[in-house]
């Protein structure tokens, strides 16, 4: 018998209408591929456990949903398929069709189970060498200069949190995207938010 967590039921029911079919689909695939899976909430988002360890997780936002494996780098590559677009390995999901087919997705679940069974640990994201000080680009510095509250938040952040914003901005491939990210960064910083605040159960 499938064991479900009523908190996940409530999460799905409260998600945007477009996201509900995606979350239900993912939930069904995970349970079918891993009958022993346990459901829980981690960081305010639905997560699936196997042998007491995180197998994978999903989330819904205003305009997209996401799904990813805890050991995604060992399953679908170091950066996932669309890792830069959203959390998880499959990018911003607007519909079930944005995910791999049931068989392929179920195969990923089984791979994730096998990694846990084998005792494989999630690759560390920490570098052995300390990172150099954050070099704030001129356009971001100029934008922060115009907003005292955002500047104060940015300056109070630990280097790692400042770097998250800087890297997000400097990795933009188009100038329009970069300008939009700077504008968004200033807005979030003025509200005291870290770059990845959406994924922290805030």
C-alpha angles and dihedrals in degrees: 000000000000112000114214133181115233088217089064090049088054092046092053092045090053095048123102114279094250091052099052096076090048093052093044090049093050091046091052094048092049093049093047094049094042112030090178093058119130124210125222143144120260120181087351093301132105111267134180122219130201120188087352093302129107110265101174143323143209137204142185127219134178096277106012145023128219139205130187147158122245088228094037093141089061093048112036102013137285095290099025120231096293102004094146094057099058144339113292126035103280104062127228108346116210096165143002089265089068089069127076116263120282093259094051093044091047088051090056089052090053090048090052090050091050091052091053091046089052092050093242112163127218111267111261115249091200119101120228090225120063112251120245119256115284112268106210111214117237096245093053091045090052092050092049090049089062094052115054095187094051091045092051091051093047093049092048093053122101113256091256092057092047090049091054090060095042094049092046090054099041093048092062108119097206129049091231090054091049092051091048091050092050090051091048092046093054090049093051093043091051086057091050094249129151118229094258097039091130091065096048098075092259 
